[in-house]
Amino acid sequence: MKINVKKLCLTAVCLTLCMLLPFLTGQIPQIGSALSPLHIPVLLCGLLCGWPYGLLIGFIAPLLRFLLFGMPPIMPTGLAMMFELAAYGALSGLLLKLLPQKLLSLYVSLIGAMLGGRIIWGIARFFLGMLVGPVFTLSAFLSGAFISAVPGIICHIVLIPPVVIGVRRALRSFD
């Protein structure tokens, strides 16, 4: 019971961060949105709470932000993000659970989730492009998933593992 309460509280914090971080990064001209502020709390949730919580937060965060603030636009951006972030949350938690509990596993889980989520995003955008347009090409995928995402990728790799380690240490001190 104690673990579930901790996970629920951490999940609530991560969902709150999903609502607030885009306001903070939006203040940084030219790279604010490239930092992928919704991705950070979703990845944290998957790594700290496990794949079911990460999947849930990843799926509902873009929809909730759209309903509350009108951003991201739900079609096709928000809908594709729902699948992408759900994959981030699920894959980060699953990979970390399957790998040995070492620092390297944290980085492997993070990078694996980021790659898997980008692939899911590309698939979702491709099918949404077929349904509602515009056509989603391979060059649009490479540009959106990797080239324009470099600031976010670097930010996630630098920021997320130390935060996960710090939160784990803090939680152990309460046991």
C-alpha positions as CSV (number, residue, x, y, z in Angstrom):
1,M,0.0,0.0,0.0
2,K,2.8,2.4,0.9
3,I,4.5,1.9,-2.5
4,N,1.2,2.6,-4.4
5,V,0.6,5.8,-2.5
6,K,4.2,7.0,-3.3
7,K,3.7,6.1,-7.0
8,L,0.3,7.8,-7.1
9,C,1.8,11.0,-5.5
10,L,4.8,10.9,-7.9
11,T,2.4,10.4,-10.8
12,A,0.3,13.4,-9.7
13,V,3.5,15.5,-9.5
14,C,4.5,14.4,-13.0
15,L,1.1,15.2,-14.4
16,T,1.3,18.6,-12.8
17,L,4.7,19.1,-14.3
18,C,3.2,18.2,-17.7
19,M,0.8,21.1,-17.3
20,L,3.4,23.6,-16.0
21,L,6.7,23.0,-17.8
22,P,5.5,24.1,-21.3
23,F,4.8,27.5,-19.7
24,L,8.3,27.8,-18.4
25,T,10.1,26.5,-21.5
26,G,7.9,28.7,-23.7
27,Q,9.7,31.7,-22.3
28,I,12.9,30.6,-24.0
29,P,13.0,32.0,-27.5
30,Q,13.6,29.7,-30.4
31,I,14.3,26.5,-28.4
32,G,11.6,26.4,-25.8
33,S,9.3,24.0,-27.6
34,A,12.4,22.0,-28.9
35,L,13.2,21.1,-25.3
36,S,10.1,18.9,-25.4
37,P,8.7,19.9,-22.0
38,L,5.9,17.3,-21.9
39,H,8.4,14.5,-22.5
40,I,10.4,15.1,-19.3
41,P,7.7,14.4,-16.7
42,V,6.4,11.4,-18.7
43,L,9.9,9.8,-18.9
44,L,10.4,10.6,-15.1
45,C,7.1,8.9,-14.3
46,G,7.9,5.8,-16.3
47,L,11.4,5.5,-14.7
48,L,10.2,6.3,-11.2
49,C,6.8,4.7,-11.0
50,G,6.8,2.0,-13.7
51,W,5.4,1.5,-17.1
52,P,1.6,1.5,-16.3
53,Y,1.8,4.9,-14.6
54,G,4.1,6.3,-17.4
55,L,1.8,5.0,-20.1
56,L,-1.2,6.5,-18.5
57,I,0.4,9.9,-17.9
58,G,1.9,9.9,-21.4
59,F,-1.4,9.2,-23.0
60,I,-3.6,11.7,-21.0
61,A,-1.1,14.7,-20.7
62,P,-1.4,16.0,-24.2
63,L,-5.2,15.6,-24.2
64,L,-5.5,17.3,-20.8
65,R,-3.3,20.2,-21.9
66,F,-5.4,20.6,-25.0
67,L,-8.6,20.6,-23.0
68,L,-7.3,23.1,-20.4
69,F,-5.1,25.4,-22.5
70,G,-5.8,24.6,-26.2
71,M,-2.2,23.4,-26.7
72,P,-1.0,21.3,-28.3
73,P,-3.5,21.4,-31.2
74,I,-5.2,18.0,-30.9
75,M,-5.2,17.1,-34.6
76,P,-2.8,15.8,-35.7
77,T,-0.1,17.0,-33.3
78,G,-1.7,16.2,-29.9
79,L,-3.1,12.9,-31.0
80,A,0.3,11.7,-32.3
81,M,1.9,13.0,-29.1
82,M,-0.6,11.0,-27.0
83,F,0.8,7.8,-28.6
84,E,4.4,9.0,-28.5
85,L,4.3,9.9,-24.9
86,A,2.4,6.8,-23.9
87,A,5.3,4.8,-25.6
88,Y,7.9,7.0,-23.7
89,G,6.3,6.3,-20.3
90,A,5.7,2.6,-21.0
91,L,9.1,1.8,-22.6
92,S,11.1,3.7,-20.0
93,G,9.4,1.8,-17.2
94,L,9.6,-1.6,-19.0
95,L,13.2,-1.3,-20.0
96,L,14.3,-0.2,-16.6
97,K,12.5,-3.1,-15.0
98,L,14.0,-5.7,-17.4
99,L,17.6,-4.4,-17.2
100,P,19.9,-4.9,-14.2
101,Q,19.7,-2.1,-11.6
102,K,22.8,-0.2,-12.7
103,L,23.4,3.4,-13.7
104,L,24.0,2.4,-17.3
105,S,20.6,0.7,-17.4
106,L,19.0,4.0,-16.5
107,Y,20.6,5.6,-19.6
108,V,19.8,2.7,-21.8
109,S,16.2,2.7,-20.7
110,L,15.9,6.5,-21.3
111,I,17.5,6.4,-24.8
112,G,15.6,3.2,-25.7
113,A,12.3,4.9,-24.7
114,M,13.2,8.1,-26.6
115,L,13.9,6.1,-29.8
116,G,10.8,3.9,-29.4
117,G,8.6,6.9,-28.7
118,R,9.8,8.7,-31.8
119,I,9.1,5.7,-33.9
120,I,5.6,5.4,-32.5
121,W,5.2,9.2,-33.2
122,G,6.3,8.7,-36.8
123,I,3.8,5.8,-37.3
124,A,1.0,7.8,-35.8
125,R,1.8,10.9,-37.9
126,F,2.0,8.7,-41.0
127,F,-1.5,7.3,-40.4
128,L,-3.0,10.6,-39.4
129,G,-1.5,12.2,-42.5
130,M,-3.3,9.5,-44.6
131,L,-6.5,10.3,-42.8
132,V,-6.5,14.1,-42.4
133,G,-3.4,15.3,-44.2
134,P,-0.9,16.6,-44.7
135,V,1.1,13.7,-46.1
136,F,3.8,12.7,-43.6
137,T,7.1,11.9,-45.4
138,L,10.3,10.2,-44.3
139,S,12.1,13.6,-44.4
140,A,9.4,15.1,-42.2
141,F,9.9,12.2,-39.7
142,L,13.6,12.6,-39.6
143,S,13.4,16.3,-39.2
144,G,10.7,16.2,-36.5
145,A,12.0,13.2,-34.6
146,F,15.7,13.9,-34.7
147,I,17.1,17.0,-36.3
148,S,14.8,19.7,-34.7
149,A,14.6,17.6,-31.5
150,V,18.4,17.7,-30.7
151,P,18.0,20.3,-27.9
152,G,15.3,18.2,-26.2
153,I,17.3,15.0,-26.7
154,I,20.4,16.5,-25.0
155,C,18.3,18.1,-22.3
156,H,16.7,14.7,-21.5
157,I,19.9,12.8,-21.4
158,V,21.6,15.4,-19.2
159,L,18.7,16.2,-16.9
160,I,16.6,13.1,-16.3
161,P,19.0,10.5,-14.9
162,P,20.3,12.8,-12.1
163,V,16.7,13.7,-11.2
164,V,15.7,10.0,-11.1
165,I,18.7,9.2,-8.8
166,G,18.0,12.2,-6.6
167,V,14.3,11.4,-6.2
168,R,15.1,7.7,-5.4
169,R,17.5,8.8,-2.7
170,A,15.0,11.2,-1.3
171,L,12.3,8.6,-1.2
172,R,14.7,6.1,0.5
173,S,15.3,8.6,3.3
174,F,11.5,8.5,4.1
175,D,11.4,4.7,4.5
